[in-house]
Amino acid sequence: MIPRYTSNFFCTPFLWLCILLLAYSCEINYSTEVTSTENKEKSIAEMSQEACDCFSKQKGDIDARMAPCIKSTTFSQKVELPEGYSIQDSVAAVENMKSKVDSMNSRKAADMSAMMQTMVVSCDAFGSEFETLYEKTYPVDSSVANLNSIKTLESRFQTASIPDTAKKAVLNELIAKNIGARRLAEGLRRCQQMKKLFKDESGAYYASAFIYSLQGKYPLAINELAQESSSERNSDLNKMFIALMKRKAQRNK
């Protein structure tokens, strides 16, 4: 389950992260011989710099700016077939290439993930946009309505008769609303409560990391995110958050 307090990342057009797995494309051309060509391998540093240069020239939000840059740093596989080849021959050639592509996809996806992490730290244009998006996860809400809502939720949480699923939902709300109100100590206490009562709720580590980030305690934030990453849920995105903490730590030395 993805906790509701991380939904700002997972319900936005930020889904270009998901297409990193498609780091290869395959196309069929007709020529005088059957060949397979692959562009020269690029290092992570080269890919990051190219994507950064591209991103800095684009306009719009982070998705609109990143989309053409992801495409420019991917590698293509091309199948060239002699004229007159049958459909069966074409399918066989494509299937053979697909097998090769599949065998390399995991490594290429890892390279692209590493590129994104590098960009968070080293590409100021991208890092700034990513940080802004991250900070919007828990917008400030110091309104009387929010504080009253916290009191209501606290009373409900103490009700012994509510089932565990409802108690978890209430605790999620208490974490989010306390962070919004910038009651950080109480937010951390509720995160610890969540970890103790519901060990499968890994999002509590994410929330704790956000609080530590607000407090400037970046090593503690990284430790929380590392534990959340170990669950294998959204681990690539969490690695980007870890990179963001490193970026903020460097800036605030």
Buried (B, 14 or more C-beta within 10 A) or exposed (E): EBBBBBEBBBEEEBEBBEBBBBBBEBEBEEEEEEEEEEEEEBEBEEBBBBBBEBBEEBEEEBBEBBBEBBBEBBBBBBBBBEEEBEEEEBEEBBEEBBEBBEEBBEEBBBBBBBBBBBBBBBBEBBBEBBBEBBBEBBEEBEEEEBBEBBEEBBEBBEEEEEEEEEBBBBBBBBBBBBBBBBBBEBBBBBBEBBBEEBEEBBBBBBBBBBBBBBEEBBEBBBBBBBBBBEBEBBBBBBBBBBBBBBBBBEEEE
